[in-house]
Amino acid sequence: MLEHVPHWLGAMLTNVRAGHARLAIVQDGVASGVERIDLSSPAFADGARLPERFTADGSGISPPLIWGEVPPGTSSLALLVEDPDAPAPNPLVHALVWNLPPDERRLAEGEIAQDGDGDADGRDVGRNSYLGEGWLPPDPPTGHGSHDYVFQLFALRSTPDLGSNPGRSRMAEALKGNVLAAGLLVGTYSRGEDAPLQDSTTTFGSGPALA
């Protein structure tokens, strides 16, 4: 959709962005002082450009993710992917996955997809900002500059019943006071400017401190 925005309009909106301060992970009562989960992807390095196949310019499938151990007492895991550089009042939600089993350590490429009422083990792919289930492929306006796509993984002490296909607001409320550990991974994407791909063999960074 946004690939049709003219370059001149995207450039004029460069400074119109939701802002990183609105990401779920930095909200009060969510992840301050919690343990860190090592979150990475075999497809791109932390802070590197997303390969085109994961975007609206390619096949638009979700990237693979892997993560390390979570704290004892973790009831389930939740994943939220947001774009804080979207020209909107709040970050754009690109993926929401709820009630992942605590022993889960990966999501395969393309696994964040429409799943109806969820899987038999309780996990559920929720709604993105376009009100559809599954992965919303990055689609930044041409000329708007680089966008961050922030993958946020949360280990939860309890798993509230959010029903099927929860959205961001219900998930955000359920995170408050309920996070034991969190992981952070950032991929970038842009249109209409030079942005060479980085070698995916680059050592993964662990992201900024969550404390």
N, C-alpha and C positions, 0 to 999 in steps of 0.2 A: 504493500500500500504506500508506504512513505518513500519508496524509491521513485515515485512520480512527483515528489515535491521538487520544484525548480531549485537549482543550485543557489541562485541569488536569494531565495526565500530562506533556505536552510542556513545560509551564511548570516542573514539578518537575525535569525533566532539563536545564534551561537550562545549568547549569554542567558537564554531562557532555558533553565534546567531545574528539575525538581530539587536536586541537591543531595549530597551524600549524608547530610545530617538527618535525612528522612528515612534512611535505610532501617529496616526492622532491627538489625543487630545492634545498632547504637542507641536504641530507644531506652528510656529509663526502665530499670527493672528487668531487662532482658539478658544481657551478657556481660555486664560489668563485673570484673573480678573472677569470672568462671574459668575453668580449665580450658585448654585449647585442644582441638581435634586437628590432626594433620590431614588437610584436604587438598587433593591435587587431581590432575587429569593426565592420562598418557597422550592426549591429543594436543595440548598446549600448555605452555609454562605460565606460572602465576605472573600476571601483568602483561602477558603477550597477546597478540592479535588472534582472535578465533579463526580457525580455518573456515573457508567460505562454505563448506558443506553443512555447517551447523547454522547458517544464516538464511535469510530470505533470498539471497543471491545464489544459493546452492540448493541442495535437497531439503534443507530445513529440518534435519533430525537433531535430537539432543546429543550433546557430547558425553563421552564416558567419564565417570568420576570414580575415584578410589579414596578411601580414608583409613585412618589408623584406629587404634583402640579407643573405646569410650569408657567413662568412669563406671565403676560398680554401681548398681542401683539404677542404671539407665532403663527406663521402661520402653522407650521407642525413640526413633529419630525422625526429624522433619527437615526438609530441604526447601529453601525459598531462594529464587533467583530474581534479582531486581535490577533495573536500569535507572540509576539516579540522575542520568544525564538527559533523560527524556524531557522534551519541552512541555511539561505538564505540572500540575500542582504537587503530585506525589510520584514516587518512582513507579515505573511500569513493571508489572509482574510478568516474568517470562516463564516461570515454572513454580509449581507448588506441589510437593509430595509429602504426604502425611502418613504417620504410623508405620514407618519402616521398622522392621524387626531390629532389636538392639545388637544382634550378631551379624547384621548386614554390613559389608565392607566395600560394596561397589554398586554402581549403576552402569549397566552396559550402554554402549552407543545406541541411541534410538529408543531407549527403554522408557523415557518420560513421554508417554503417549496416552491417548484417550483410553480409559479403562472402565467407563460406565460407573457402576456402583462400587468399584474397587476390586482388589484381588482377594482370593480366599484367605490369605494370611493377615488380612486387615488393612494392608497398605492401600492408599487411595491417591490418585493423581487429581489434584484440585483444579480450580479455575484460574486461568491467567487473566490479564487485564482486558483481553478481547472477549472475555466470558466463555472461552472455550476450554475444554480439557486438554492437558498435555503441554508440550513445549511450544512457546511462541517464538519463532525464529527472529533473531536480531534484525531490525529493519530501520536503521537510523536515517533521518532525512539527509539527502545529499547536501554536502557543504556545511553540515552542522558541527563538524569536528568529530573527534573520537568519543565514543561512548564506553563507559565501564559496564560490564555485565557481572554483577556481584553474586557469586554462589555462596549461600549462607547455610551451614549445616548445624543443626541443634540436637544435642542429646537431652532428652526430657526425663524428669523424675517420675512424671505421671502422664498418662495419655487421656486427655479429655475426649468425650464423644462429640465430634463436630458434625456428625452426619456424613452423608456422601457429598463429594465434590465441594469441599470447603473453599472459601475465598480468602483473600489476604486479611480482611478485617477480623474474621473469626480466629484465624491462625495467630495474628499479632496479639490478640487478647490472651490466647492460651499460652503464649510464650512467657508472659510476665510472671516472674517469681518461680518459673518452672524449668529453667535451663541449668543443667549441670555442667555442660561443656559446649563449645561452639567452634566451628571451623570456617575459614574464609578463603575464597579463591576468586581472583578477578581475571576475566578475559576482556579484551577490547575489540571494537569494530568501528569502522567509519566508511563513509562513501565520499567520493569527490576530492580525495587528497592522497598523497603518497603515504602508504602504510605497509611496508614490506612485512611478510610473514617472518616470524622468528622460528628458529630451529626448535622443534618440540623435544629435542633431547636435552635442552637446557635444564640445569638443576632446578627443581621446583622450590620456590620460596614458601615460607610459612605465613606470609602476610603480616600485617601490623598487629601489635599486641592488643589483646581484647580487654586487658585490665584498665 
